[in-house]
Amino acid sequence: MRIDSKFLAMIRRQFPAVGADPAGRKRAFLDNGAGTLVTRRAADREHEARIDWSANVGNLFPESEGASQTILDGRMAVADLLNAQRPSTIISGESATGLLFSLSYALGREFSGSENVVTTGYEHYTNISPWVEMGSNLEINELRFAEFDRDTGVLDPGSIQERVDRNTKVITVAAASNVLGTRTDLVEIGKIARDAKALFIIDAVHHVPHELVDVRKIGCDFLVFSGYKLFSRHGSFMYAKPEHIKKLSPYKVLASPDRGPEKWEQGTRDQAMFAAISGAIDYLAWVGNPSAKRPPKPGKQRRMRLMQAFKAIERYEKELMDIALHGKGKTPGLNDIPGLRLYGPSDVGKEWNRDPTFSFNLRGYQDRALSRKLWDKYRLAVGAEDYYSRVPAIYKKKTMLRATFVHYNSKAEVLRLLSALDDLARKKR
Ligand SMILES: Cc1ncc(COP(=O)(O)O)c(C=O)c1O
């Protein structure tokens, strides 16, 4: 399976907003790191759940049974996406931030205050603040940041290892930096966590549209991701190893169930959120075999299709990354545009494992003004922010521009960004 121009056209038809903004202006959407566009299947399933299965769960009439089934279907789809043991390992929440806070409250009950937590230097604050709060509540005594290489943006797992000691009870990392694009070596860090008998937590929010994760292969204890970064709507999911679901005591209201993922879910769940994520995951399974007559069966067959899909997605995104970094024909890449400073890995390959997320500044332009120019003049949607990350400050910047490509972006869109930046750079030469 290969994403060629014909298949890309089919893929783009699955995203009603891919080519134009709501006013019908043709544009390239490159702000995928902040939230991807929604696939038709996710929106259709959400609509169906909203109208047909709008009742609350736990009763005997069809609307209620349909709501319970929709939630189960959503858990099954997420379990296939992550290769989780079973659907009951999937917990839903309002956001990844909410889920990690909730996890930290549960861990706070277990810790004595002498423990430390090790993380990377490129986390989103979602994976910093819960541990900082635990420190303020005297539930841990230190949060340690493993440095990444400032020139390459790469994190050596040895940098995590150096910070681990016998009081390390949690190692928590982003699967990929939402600013630098750097991929974290999850398998290696998983081994470090197991040797240290520490819990291994993964924030996969940024990474999840780019690579198929496998929680069993990685051996993580928890993993969070958000639907709005995976072609679906807002609302997030956390995988937890079965023993943790059972043993830990999350904050909950007394009357809510004492077992299963429901024990972790605060308040009434929204079945439409589960419907939408199952639509997004089935869309991805379709990418794995677009000519299949029927949608895959949940379980092994769907997982297999997802594996095929992500093989194609990774291969295609690598092509996009090569063009973005090195250019094509007369169009220079991000590495070569004069006055452009790119942060993070400047190449792609085994040693430079990265996602197609490119943060940069351009000499002579303020970030926000450049973002505006890219929109007004070139119809390119590219953000300029701090991305709730310590990374801009590490490079002594308040903000950076960021373009994130996903598999529905075309090579022409990458080239459009490069030519626009080259054009703007020339004006300041
Ligand atoms: C790496 C990473 N973690 C966490 C978040 C926040 O996720 P949520 O909005 O679901 O809390 C983001 C959002 O940009 C992110 O990029």
PDBQT file of the ligand as one rigid body, heavy atoms in Angstrom, charges set to zero:
ROOT
HETATM    1  C1  LIG A 501       2.277  16.675  23.536  1.00  0.00    +0.000 C 
HETATM    2  C2  LIG A 501       0.979  17.239  24.002  1.00  0.00    +0.000 A 
HETATM    3  N1  LIG A 501       0.482  16.852  25.190  1.00  0.00    +0.000 NA
HETATM    4  C3  LIG A 501      -0.679  17.317  25.664  1.00  0.00    +0.000 A 
HETATM    5  C4  LIG A 501      -1.415  18.241  24.970  1.00  0.00    +0.000 A 
HETATM    6  C5  LIG A 501      -2.699  18.745  25.548  1.00  0.00    +0.000 C 
HETATM    7  O1  LIG A 501      -3.736  17.854  25.253  1.00  0.00    +0.000 OA
HETATM    8  P1  LIG A 501      -5.231  18.169  25.771  1.00  0.00    +0.000 P 
HETATM    9  O2  LIG A 501      -5.629  19.439  25.133  1.00  0.00    +0.000 OA
HETATM   10  O3  LIG A 501      -6.046  17.007  25.294  1.00  0.00    +0.000 OA
HETATM   11  O4  LIG A 501      -5.183  18.274  27.232  1.00  0.00    +0.000 OA
HETATM   12  C6  LIG A 501      -0.941  18.691  23.732  1.00  0.00    +0.000 A 
HETATM   13  C7  LIG A 501      -1.684  19.718  22.987  1.00  0.00    +0.000 C 
HETATM   14  O5  LIG A 501      -1.167  20.459  22.196  1.00  0.00    +0.000 OA
HETATM   15  C8  LIG A 501       0.275  18.171  23.240  1.00  0.00    +0.000 A 
HETATM   16  O6  LIG A 501       0.775  18.562  22.061  1.00  0.00    +0.000 OA
ENDROOT
TORSDOF 0
